[in-house]
Amino acid sequence: MSDSESTHNKRTALPAGFLQHPVHLFALGFGAGCVPVLPGTAGTLVGVLLYLPLQQVDRLIYLALVAVLFLAGIWICGATARDLKVHDHSAIVWDEIVGYLVTMALVPSGWMWILPGFILFRLFDIWKPWPIRLIDRRLGGGLGIMLDDVLAGMYSLACLILVIRVIQNPL
């Protein structure tokens, strides 16, 4: 989900005590989605914080964990969207967290890749090139909320891998 508004991700007030429910706490990125401006960026920053200790984890374990977080996110985001009665409320940022983790799945550890990964993910998440925008608009429920950000993460990862290859094998 991007920081820009669309017809299905309006920013509406959250009910009192909404973050006290564990599912909603996760969906709203432990409160990061409640910031008044750029909640998607705030959610991505939570993704960075989660990535920091995970960057040294074995790649297969990392990929399995991201897959579990994605699958859980389908349920978490779907339940929160249903309770808010808004398809992709701007406060729901679990999808940004997982999307960023996808971005970083196969790149070397370190800040040299964390910052470009953050920037690329935010760009693809906001820009939504084909087929991301199509999925964002047409696929409902938790899967729709999660899938567009995972694709943005894959686009970002592809760009990072391309840069790594160019650095490793300059012309």
C-alpha positions, -999 to 999 in steps of 0.1 A, spaced: 0 0 0 13 34 -8 12 66 10 -11 81 -17 -48 77 -13 -70 57 -36 -107 48 -35 -102 17 -14 -75 26 11 -90 57 27 -77 69 60 -105 67 85 -103 71 123 -94 39 142 -119 28 168 -108 33 204 -86 6 218 -81 -9 183 -44 -16 189 -51 -36 220 -62 -65 198 -30 -85 189 -41 -91 153 -46 -54 147 -14 -46 166 5 -67 140 -15 -54 110 -8 -18 121 29 -24 124 30 -22 162 15 13 159 37 25 130 6 27 107 -10 52 131 14 80 122 -5 108 106 17 112 75 34 85 54 22 55 73 36 32 46 70 46 50 67 42 88 57 6 83 87 0 60 110 14 87 96 -13 110 106 -37 83 141 -24 84 142 -28 122 130 -64 118 155 -70 91 185 -59 111 187 -90 133 175 -113 105 202 -103 80 226 -129 95 201 -157 95 206 -186 71 189 -178 37 166 -208 38 154 -200 73 150 -163 63 130 -173 32 108 -197 52 102 -170 78 92 -144 52 68 -170 37 52 -176 71 49 -138 77 33 -134 42 8 -162 49 0 -148 83 -3 -114 68 -31 -125 45 -51 -134 75 -39 -105 97 -45 -78 71 -78 -94 60 -92 -95 95 -81 -59 102 -95 -46 70 -129 -64 77 -130 -49 112 -122 -14 98 -146 -19 69 -120 -5 45 -103 -27 20 -67 -15 25 -68 11 53 -37 33 52 -28 22 88 -24 -14 77 13 -17 72 21 -54 78 22 -56 40 50 -30 38 70 -48 65 68 -81 46 74 -64 13 106 -49 26 118 -83 39 112 -97 4 133 -69 -10 162 -79 12 158 -117 9 188 -124 -14 211 -94 -10 243 -91 11 239 -78 47 248 -43 56 237 -7 53 251 -5 18 221 -26 8 196 -17 35 191 19 24 189 13 -13 165 -15 -6 143 8 15 143 35 -13 136 10 -41 108 -7 -21 91 27 -13 94 37 -50 79 5 -63 52 5 -36 41 40 -45 46 38 -82 29 4 -86 41 -6 -121 23 -34 -139 9 -57 -126 11 -43 -91 -14 -16 -97 -38 -41 -113 -35 -64 -83 -39 -35 -59 -72 -25 -75 -87 -58 -84 -77 -84 -58 -95 -80 -25 -91 -93 10 -59 -100 28 -43 -116 -3 -48 -84 -23 -34 -63 5 -3 -85 8 4 -94 -28 10 -59 -43 36 -52 -17 53 -86 -21 55 -78 -59 69 -44 -51 95 -62 -30 103 -86 -58 108 -57 -82 131 -40 -57 150 -72 -51 155 -77 -89 169 -42 -91 193 -48 -62 204 -81 -77 211 -63 -110 232 -37 -92 251 -65 -74 258 -83 -107 271 -51 -123 294 -44 -93 307 -80 -93 312 -81 -131 318 -46 -144 319 -41 -181 
